[in-house]
Amino acid sequence: MEECISVFDMLKIGVGPSSSHTLGPWRAAERFLKELKDENILETTTRVKVDLYGSLSLTGTGHATDLAVMLGLSGQDPEYIPIQDIDGIIKNIKSNHKLNLNNQFPIDFNIENDIVFNKNFLSFHANGLTFTAFAPNKTYESTFYSIGGGFVVKEEATSAKTEIKCAFPYPITLASELLTYCQEQNRKISEIVHDNEKSMRSESEIDHELMRIWNTMLECMYIGCHSEGILPGGLNVRRRAFDMHQNLIGLANYSNPQEWLESIRKTEVKFRQILKWVSCFALAVNEVNASLGRVVTAPTNGSAGVIPAVLMYYLVIENHDADEKHIKQFLMVAGEIGSIFKKGATISAAMGGCQAEIGVSSAMAAAALCEVMGGTPEQVLMAAEIAMEHHLGLTCDPIGGLVQIPCIERNTMGAIKAINAAELAMETDPKNAKVPLDKVVNTMWQTAKDMNNKYKETSEGGLAIAVNMADC
């Protein structure tokens, strides 16, 4: 049986700046707390030590991995924690050298000694972290791996094949399998995906959760377009979405994200404005992400701006009559394409470079846009293939280990390429396609394995070395 990956696994609500380096370690800390409960030592634990390995260690500070594990150990939920509370919790831990374990039990916690950055890599995955709990009569240790997109696994569980298996009516590992279902039943990709989701949730829950994801994306773009200033982290990167948005929106009046969306529909839409709007939406999301704001992994935090930007483009530029049905359709197609890449390759930059993040998000967005614009399932898969084909080999080399340069701008490029890929696919007879999507997934994974380690989110090569903090 195939691995069961839901749309809601691919599109998770969480806190920035990184799904693999922030959200994943946060979730790992939550799982560690559960293990302590199961072992009956949560109440008696007096100290917790966290060892970060590989990419989590090398770029952990810039990605706020240290903050994420503290918030996770404090019993906070990344999906619901009020963003404004984060600063206070962290400052408290730092100044008092105390951490409120599971938000219940105060323990001594000294960041300098209790979070250890080990630059060596564990053999199973580039993003490893080990938690050790010390209690009077017992020491308990547990190792987790953050494998991208906020997914967290344990080596023994993966080795034993104990992960949840698929009970979907249409199990899918390959794009070719998805296409066969569509052809046999003369249905859209989103319809096949919807049937799979219905095997796990009620229709009302699917609808509610998809719209909760979209509303989080919309609010994220709204916040990003209305926030000015400098991003945290020391690079002194100035937010750009605010100024770009001011120039584009003019004197429009609105008081909430939905009214804002309607206002944008009334603006001038020559080619240059369209380019700027799409870029503005993507910048906005990733500037929110860089400042520890709430975003949707799509499929990761570092690439979170591509899908919202392309969906927003569809709503405000391409189809002013688009409604919730189109939004849900878009997100279901995007989620399914992402899951195909996750199963056949990787969505972790620490494993595959930026092609695994911006490349995959661009493919997801291209496919989704193609379907809502009326593309056939064959054209939808072609759109995903075109988008990824032109991201192959893209490296991950963040300056200062921060998800800022080149990451924020790169989302604008991924979004524009997605729109271009969808249009190319719509104008092409799929019978003439030379490269199926599955071949590109395989090629991307082979490229990832061949890629030098210094280009895989270690900040040890590329721009991260060519440009240092002092230059900025």
Buried (B, 14 or more C-beta within 10 A) or exposed (E): EBBBBBBBBBBBBBBBBBBBBBBBBBBBBBBBBEBBEEBEBBEBBEBBBBBBBBBBBBBBBBBBBBBBBBBBBBBBEBEEBEBEEBEEBBEBBBEEBBBBBBEEBEBBBBBEEBBBBBEEBBEBBBBBBBBBBBBEEEEBEBBBBBBBBBBBBBBEEBEEEEEEEBEBEBBBBBBEBBBBBBEEEEBBBBBBBBBBBBEBBEEEEBBEBBBBBBBBBBBBBBBBBBBBEEBBBBBEBEBBBBEBBEEBBEEEEBEEBEEBBEBBEEBEBEEEBBBBBBBBBBBBBBBBBBBBBBBBBBBBBBBBBBBBBBBBBBBBBBEEEBEEEBBBBBBBBBBBBBBBBBBBBBBBBBBBBBBBBBBBBBBBBBBBBBBBBEBBBBBBBBBBBBBBBBBBBBBBBBBBBBBBBBBBBBBBBBBBBBBBBBBBBBEBEBEEBEEBBBEBBBBBBEBBEEBEBBBBBBBBBBBBEEBEEEEB
